[in-house]
Amino acid sequence: MSQAIQRKWWKEEVIYQIYPRSYKDSTGDGIGDIQGIISKLDYIKELGIDIIWLSPVYQSPNDDNGYDISDYYDIHPEFGTMADFDQLLNGVHDRGMRLIMDVVFNHSSDEHEWFEKSKQSTDNDYRDYYIWKKGVNGGPPNNWRSFFGGSAWEYDNTTDEYFLHLFTKKQPDLNWENPKVVKEVHDITRFWLDKGIDGFRMDVIPLISKRLDFADTDLEAFNDIVTHVYSNGPKVHEYINDMCEKVLKHYDIMTVGEGPGITKDTGLDYVGHDRGELSMIFHLDHMFLGHGPLGKFDPVPYGWPEVKQIFQDWYDAMGDSGWISIFLDNHDFPRMVSRFGNDTIYREQSAKMLAILIMTMRGTPCIYQGTELGMTNVQFDNISDYRDVETHNYHKEFISRGVSDADFLSRVHEHGRDNARTPIQWNSDINAGFSAGKPWIIANPNYKTIHAQECLDNKDSIFYFYKNLMDLRKQEKTLVYGEWQVIEQESQDLYVYRRWDDCDSFYILLNHSDHHHIYNLDLSEHNLILSNNSEHTDILIPWEGRIYKRIN
Ligand code: ISL
């Protein structure tokens, strides 16, 4: 075993993300809730999960489904009460699992009392909780664009000033330059940690420090603007360090920073073991593939070569000095079997192949709810069936640029966030068994055939394939800490790599195509220990994945 790399529980465990709104509704109001999650804890445990990441359940007007928080100390009534939350936390701990909370500290809701006070005058105690500026030449202070379309500044006529919102205008950015804001953030984190939670997923953490000259940007591509203008600001590490010193390091927890704009060149600044900042990050390089200059609804072609290059780059960048999470989807991106697999005739096969990939790379695997069932993207025919604010904002923007409705819908089908937000398909009953009432977003019509009950009744299902992989990763620490090296560089369709240390050696062979392939590699000293194909020949069938282990 390599001596250099640090061993940590959060490297060995697997994360499962719950987007509560879409998980399980216990009341019949059409919205998933905490009691619904509690009713599924045995299911999550059976899957083999160690850590649950809960997307926001705080008070919120839900402009961005909870990523706009109006009270960080309370639970939204549509999700339940604080007593429900405490019951959830106990239920998770009783089953030997952990719970991490999603915290959003770059911005709050405009309905947070801080903002409601802040906007009242230019000299109140809360004015500097947010970023207010005078307009320039009758327009906004600069040309920054919001992640969700349009200017990143909103005019407020009460004081004749603009406030900054990198996301929707109902998500004003907090001003971390103000020590009172920093203190509020520390108090909030302490409050939740003292309840006994096991860590945080920190939303858009590299965005918290602004470039205070607020200069116009001449960059064109939105992702470049994020990286060089919004992210990695001058004080970001000072702020994270301070939070770690004053709060986080006093608890045995993990932190994962969501990292738009964190690149392979800046990653270690956040997660280098010598830095004492975050445990790991979700870098988004592979998630942003296919996004053109205007973002996700301006798609450009991409493929596996780019995906593989990104894995290589990040492995090289981290070395033994830092750590990332490995994931292929979440609530902001399309379903992974639709995006990276084949969600029609090879749906099961490719979902399993992708599961092998996630579980055998170096990094903490993170599975998004429903991925264990092979849930797919959805294609609604009407824009009115979509719920995501990002989709609707860009719809208006693109229609005004002359893009047709049908064209825009096809872009939403490919990249829209609601692909991942349809209700979890529990069974083939009405509304996929998610709710007795009308769901807040329509269930994917394929729930009649793709659902948890079918998976649980079938030992060959994607669900049990994940479970087996997680068992394997628990037993074989080489798959966690071992070195990683790509063996097959040239093939368009194959991904072959090795994991090894002083004790063990594994080869992973993945066919990420609809084609059969012969692959010649001397594996005579290795045994095939796991595969998604029961026939083992020299030929890798479409979307086949295999794990070989050295005979010791
Ligand atoms: O999906 C994206 C936009 O097209 C991403 O760029 C996403 O906005 C970015 O990764 C930040 O996401 C996080 O913060 C947002 C929230 O809407 C997302 O759900 C959250 O994951 C604002 O809080």
Residues whose N, C-alpha, C, O or C-beta is under 5 A from the ligand:
A	BS01	ISL	D64 Y67 F147 F167 D203 V204 P260 K296 D332
